[in-house]
């Protein structure tokens, strides 16, 4: 009996470690973040986001990256310092679930602050609709849970103001 319990406990630990997925593995498994994973690799940030965290990642989809002109995206992927600044601007320390998000500013791992706005629209005879904006992007999917944090999917790549040399919108999709 004792041996059965030990074998069961060990197999449970093994199964948990086999199925455990960090932020990066979760993004890869999702299939909608190929460009993000390529960018994380180019910036040397994969090991960081595989670390203990916890992290909250506002993750742009492949469609969000496709809004960036191709030449600009290629240039960004080649500039490791700028790419790292852009990607870490999408990351907040701690695990912030959708129910915990509030309107205000939140400091990113990059050092700048994201502007978060939560708007609730009440419609007659139906449930309220909550829209969350992160700078100029919209959160389209929330609470993709990973072992070391959570991913909230956004529809536009957001760019910290520090990277601009002239006033312009806070995303590359309009450049």
C-alpha positions in Angstrom: 0.0 0.0 0.0 2.8 2.4 1.0 4.6 1.6 -2.3 1.5 2.3 -4.3 1.1 5.7 -2.7 4.7 6.6 -3.4 4.5 5.5 -7.0 1.2 7.4 -7.4 2.8 10.6 -5.9 5.9 10.3 -8.1 3.8 9.8 -11.2 1.6 12.8 -10.3 4.7 15.0 -9.9 6.1 13.7 -13.3 2.7 14.3 -15.0 2.5 17.8 -13.6 6.0 18.7 -14.7 5.4 17.3 -18.2 2.2 19.3 -18.7 3.5 22.5 -17.0 3.8 25.4 -19.4 5.5 28.7 -18.9 4.6 31.9 -20.7 6.7 31.1 -23.8 5.5 27.5 -24.1 1.9 28.6 -23.7 2.4 31.2 -26.5 4.0 28.6 -28.8 1.2 26.1 -28.1 -1.5 28.7 -28.8 -0.3 29.1 -32.4 -1.3 32.8 -32.7 1.9 34.2 -31.5 4.5 33.0 -34.0 5.8 36.6 -34.6 5.9 37.3 -30.9 8.0 34.2 -30.2 10.3 35.0 -33.1 10.8 38.5 -31.6 11.3 37.2 -28.1 14.0 34.9 -29.5 15.7 37.7 -31.5 15.7 39.9 -28.4 17.1 37.2 -26.1 14.1 37.3 -23.8 12.9 33.7 -24.0 14.8 32.5 -20.9 13.5 35.5 -18.9 9.8 34.7 -19.8 10.5 31.0 -19.0 11.7 32.1 -15.5 9.7 32.0 -12.3 7.9 35.3 -12.8 5.1 35.8 -12.2 4.5 37.9 -15.3 1.5 39.4 -17.0 2.0 39.6 -20.7 -0.1 41.8 -23.0 0.6 39.6 -26.1 0.1 40.9 -29.6 -1.2 38.3 -32.1 0.4 37.7 -35.4 -2.4 39.9 -36.9 -1.3 42.7 -34.6 2.3 42.4 -35.8 1.0 42.3 -39.4 -0.3 45.9 -39.0 3.3 47.0 -38.8 4.8 47.8 -42.2 7.0 44.9 -43.2 10.2 47.1 -43.5 9.6 48.5 -40.1 9.1 45.1 -38.5 12.2 43.7 -40.2 14.2 46.7 -38.9 12.8 46.3 -35.4 13.7 42.6 -35.4 17.3 43.5 -36.2 17.7 46.1 -33.5 18.0 44.0 -30.3 17.9 47.0 -27.9 14.8 48.6 -29.4 13.1 45.2 -29.8 13.8 44.4 -26.2 12.4 47.8 -25.1 9.2 47.2 -27.2 8.7 43.6 -25.9 9.3 44.4 -22.3 6.8 47.2 -22.6 4.2 44.5 -23.0 5.2 42.8 -19.7 4.1 43.7 -16.2 5.6 42.1 -13.1 3.1 40.0 -11.2 0.1 37.9 -12.2 -2.8 40.2 -13.0 -6.0 38.4 -13.9 -8.8 40.1 -15.9 -10.9 40.6 -12.8 -8.1 42.5 -11.2 -7.5 45.0 -14.0 -8.4 48.6 -13.2 -8.2 51.9 -15.0 -4.9 53.6 -14.4 -1.2 53.4 -15.2 0.8 50.4 -14.6 4.6 50.2 -14.7 6.1 47.7 -17.2 9.3 45.7 -17.0 10.7 48.1 -19.6 10.3 50.9 -17.1 7.6 53.0 -18.8 3.9 53.0 -17.9 1.1 51.5 -19.8 -2.3 53.3 -19.8 -5.0 50.9 -18.9 -8.7 51.8 -19.4 -11.6 49.7 -18.4 -15.0 50.7 -19.8 -18.2 48.9 -19.0 -21.2 49.4 -21.4 -24.5 48.4 -20.0 -27.0 47.3 -22.6 -30.7 46.9 -22.0 -31.8 43.3 -21.7 -28.3 41.8 -21.9 -25.1 41.5 -20.0 -22.7 44.4 -19.6 -19.8 44.5 -22.1 -16.4 45.3 -20.7 -13.7 46.7 -23.0 -10.1 46.9 -21.8 -7.6 49.1 -23.6 -3.9 48.9 -23.1 -2.5 52.2 -24.6 -4.1 52.2 -28.0 -4.7 48.4 -28.3 -7.8 46.4 -27.2 -7.6 43.3 -25.1 -9.4 40.6 -27.2 -8.8 37.5 -25.0 -8.1 37.4 -21.3 -6.6 35.0 -18.8 -4.6 32.5 -20.7 -3.0 31.1 -17.6 0.6 29.8 -17.6 2.6 28.4 -14.7 4.6 31.6 -14.3 1.9 34.2 -15.1 -0.9 35.1 -17.4 -1.3 36.2 -21.0 -3.9 38.8 -22.2 -4.1 39.0 -26.0 -4.1 42.4 -27.6 -4.9 43.5 -31.2 -2.1 46.0 -31.7 1.6 46.2 -30.8 2.2 49.0 -28.3 5.3 51.1 -28.3 6.8 53.0 -25.4 7.0 56.8 -26.0 10.7 56.8 -25.3 11.3 55.2 -28.7 9.8 58.1 -30.6 11.8 60.9 -31.9 8.7 62.9 -32.9 5.2 63.0 -31.6 3.1 60.1 -33.1 0.7 57.4 -32.1 1.9 54.9 -29.6 2.0 52.0 -32.1 3.9 51.1 -35.2 0.9 50.2 -37.2 0.4 53.8 -38.3 4.0 54.6 -39.3 
